[in-house]
Amino acid sequence: MTDLLISYGLVLLFALIAAESAGVPLPGETALIAAAILAERGHYSIVWVIVVAATAAIIGDNIGYWIGRTGGRALLERWGPVRRYAERALPPGERFFAKHGGKTVFIGRFVAVLRVTAAWLAGITHMSWWRFFLWNAAGGIVWATGVSLLAFYFGKAAADAVATYGVYALIVIVVGAVIAFVVMRLLKKRLETT
């Protein structure tokens, strides 16, 4: 069974991430962490894990976008109570996505609930496909690379922190790196002037 899982692991990784990105609540990020840890142990190439995960995320999100764009409104307008809520919620949602849709799609890749719903919301609110695609691709690539490399180099604990705390962990890591960079530059400049 283990050999079968390892043999078809990248196919399973693709299927889980693509389905999760299309709107099915599945453990895509957990599968990515597991695949990266298996890559660290020599079962896969980390490059292929990243490529498969990013590709699956982008394709799955595009499927979710088109489902939302072509059938999302009809689904919302089908039932009375949902229709009344949608009539009130869609106009502000459309304004929000017109102004912040790109950021939402990008950041949504790092937040569990948004990872499953952001593409549908972008489609339902008729966000421009090219704009969606660019932000979605950027988010999918950064997410796949970041989570994979964290799990590969720092193990399950670091990747779980990102999975648990999502975008907040990423922000802390980026802010920490920027602060370290600025401090190093200041120290270097100070040493050069003395």
Helices and strands as residue ranges (DSSP letters): H 2-7, H 9-22, H 28-40, H 46-67, I 68-72, H 73-76, H 80-108, H 112-124, H 129-165, H 167-193
